[in-house]
C-alpha cells in the first residue's frame, strides 16, 4: 500500500486529504481524508453528502471495507502518513480552503 498527494488542511478535526494505492490490485482511491480528535485518528473514504427527508445531513461513502478490515487499513494509512502530517497547513488553505 502507498499514499500520495498529501494535502494538509488543518480545518477542525480534518487534518488533510490523500490518495491511497494498492499496487497488487491496480487500485487507487483518491481524496481520502484523515481526521484527528481527542488523540484518535481515523480515515474516511471519498463520500457524497445528502439530506434526509427530515433535513438531517449525512454522508455516504463511495468505497467501503468490512468492519474487520477497516481498522487494519486505517492503521496502515496513518502509519504511512505520519511523516507527512508533521507539516503545518498553509494559512491560505486553513483559512479559506483555497491555495491562493
N, C-alpha and C positions, 0 to 999 in steps of 0.2 A: 504494500500500500504506500502511496506517495501523496503528499499535499503540495499544492502550488497556488499561485495567485493570491497570496495572503494580502488582505486589505484591512488594516487596523481602523476600527471605527470608534470605539470607546463612547458609546451613547447609552447611558443607563447600564443595564447588565449585559448589553450586546457589546462584545469585545472586538469582533471582526468577522469577515467572511473569507472563504477559501474554496478551492476545488480539491476534490479527492479522487485519485485514480487508482484503480485496481488492475494493474497490467495483465495479470493472469486471465482476466475476463475481457480485457479491452474496453473497460468501462470507466468513464469519468462522470462524476456528479458535480456539477458546477453550482456555485453560490450557496454552499453550506454555510451555516452560521455557528459561531461558538459564543456561549454565554457564560457569565460568572456572577454568582450571587451568594453572599454569606459563605465564601470559601468553596462552594461547589461549582464545578464546571460541567457543561453539557453541550452536545452538538445537536443542531437542528438541520433537517434536510430542507431543500427548497420547498416552498409551500405557497398556497394561494389563500388569501383572506376572503371570507364570505360572511354574510349576515344572515342570522336565523330569522324566522318569522316574527320572533319576539324582539328583534333588534340587537340581539347579542352578537358580537363579533367573534368569529372562530377562525382557526387555521386548519387547512387540510394539506398534509404532506403529499408531495408528488412521488416520493420514494419511502418505503417502509422496510423495517427489519423486524424479525421476531423479538419478543421480549428477552429471550435468552441471548441473542446475538448483539443487540443494540449496546449494552454496556461494554462489551469487548471492542466494538467498533469505536465508540466514544473514547475509550481509554487510549487506543492506538492513535486516533486523530489528535487528541490533546497532547500525547507524548511527542508526536512529530511537530506539532505547532508550538510547543513550549518555547523554543529559542526565538521564534518569530513574534510571539506575543509579548516579548520583553520591550519591544519598541512602542513608544507612545504614539497615539494618533496625531495626525496633523491638525492644527487648530481649525483649519477650514472644514475638514471632514467632521470634526467633533461638533462644531457649531452649526453648520449649515447642511451637512451631508453631501457637499459637493467639493471637489478639489480646487476650486478657483473662486 
